[in-house]
Amino acid sequence: MDIEIEIDELVLHGFPPGDRYRIGEAVQAEMARIFVERGLSGIGQQNVTADRLDGGTFNTAAGAPAVGSQIAAAVHQAVAAAADSQGASR
């Protein structure tokens, strides 16, 4: 299954602006890994769209390498929930 995710804006509070590219690259790499590893069960070939996904909140030490992993996991969970919600309404 091919998965394409387009994120227009990722809002992160509490991180230095200079870290945005490093964090963005970490999120992208980790999202690719998570979606390949876990996929999205039950969506088949349907398109899932959402104007906004709330990835929730988490605490981490500034500059920690786990930031990308935490954000990617939150996005995966939010996308899976949106897919479940849209699948249930069909």
C-alpha positions as CSV (number, residue, x, y, z in Angstrom):
1,M,0.0,0.0,0.0
2,D,1.2,3.5,-0.9
3,I,0.7,6.1,1.8
4,E,1.1,9.8,1.1
5,I,0.9,12.3,3.9
6,E,1.0,16.0,3.4
7,I,1.6,18.2,6.4
8,D,1.2,21.9,5.6
9,E,2.1,23.1,9.0
10,L,3.5,21.4,12.1
11,V,3.1,23.6,15.2
12,L,5.5,22.9,18.1
13,H,5.5,25.0,21.2
14,G,8.5,25.2,23.5
15,F,11.2,24.4,21.0
16,P,13.8,26.9,19.7
17,P,13.1,28.2,16.2
18,G,16.6,27.1,15.1
19,D,15.6,23.4,15.7
20,R,12.7,23.4,13.3
21,Y,14.6,21.8,10.4
22,R,16.3,19.2,12.5
23,I,13.0,18.3,14.2
24,G,11.1,18.3,10.8
25,E,13.7,15.9,9.3
26,A,13.5,13.6,12.3
27,V,9.7,13.6,12.2
28,Q,9.7,12.8,8.4
29,A,12.2,9.9,8.9
30,E,10.4,8.5,11.9
31,M,7.0,8.8,10.2
32,A,8.2,6.8,7.2
33,R,9.5,4.1,9.5
34,I,6.4,3.9,11.6
35,F,3.9,3.9,8.7
36,V,5.9,1.1,7.0
37,E,6.2,-0.9,10.2
38,R,2.6,-0.4,11.5
39,G,0.7,0.7,8.4
40,L,-3.0,1.7,8.9
41,S,-5.1,-1.4,9.2
42,G,-8.6,-1.4,7.9
43,I,-8.4,1.6,5.5
44,G,-7.9,-0.4,2.3
45,Q,-7.7,2.0,-0.6
46,Q,-9.8,4.8,0.9
47,N,-8.5,8.3,1.1
48,V,-8.4,9.8,4.6
49,T,-8.5,13.6,4.8
50,A,-8.4,15.9,7.8
51,D,-8.1,19.7,7.9
52,R,-6.5,19.4,11.3
53,L,-5.1,16.7,13.5
54,D,-4.3,17.2,17.1
55,G,-1.3,15.1,18.0
56,G,-1.7,15.8,21.6
57,T,1.0,17.0,24.0
58,F,4.1,15.3,25.5
59,N,7.0,16.3,27.6
60,T,10.6,15.8,26.5
61,A,14.0,17.3,27.3
62,A,14.9,20.1,24.8
63,G,16.9,18.8,21.9
64,A,16.3,15.2,22.8
65,P,16.5,12.8,19.8
66,A,13.2,11.2,20.8
67,V,11.3,14.4,19.8
68,G,10.9,13.1,16.2
69,S,9.8,9.7,17.4
70,Q,7.2,11.2,19.8
71,I,5.8,13.5,17.2
72,A,5.6,10.8,14.5
73,A,3.9,8.4,16.9
74,A,1.3,11.1,17.8
75,V,0.7,11.8,14.1
76,H,0.3,8.1,13.3
77,Q,-2.2,7.7,16.2
78,A,-4.2,10.8,15.0
79,V,-4.2,9.6,11.4
80,A,-5.3,6.1,12.5
81,A,-8.1,7.6,14.6
82,A,-9.2,9.8,11.6
83,A,-9.2,6.7,9.4
84,D,-11.3,4.8,11.9
85,S,-13.7,7.7,12.2
86,Q,-14.1,8.2,8.5
87,G,-14.4,4.4,7.9
88,A,-17.2,4.2,10.5
89,S,-19.2,7.0,8.8
90,R,-19.2,5.3,5.4
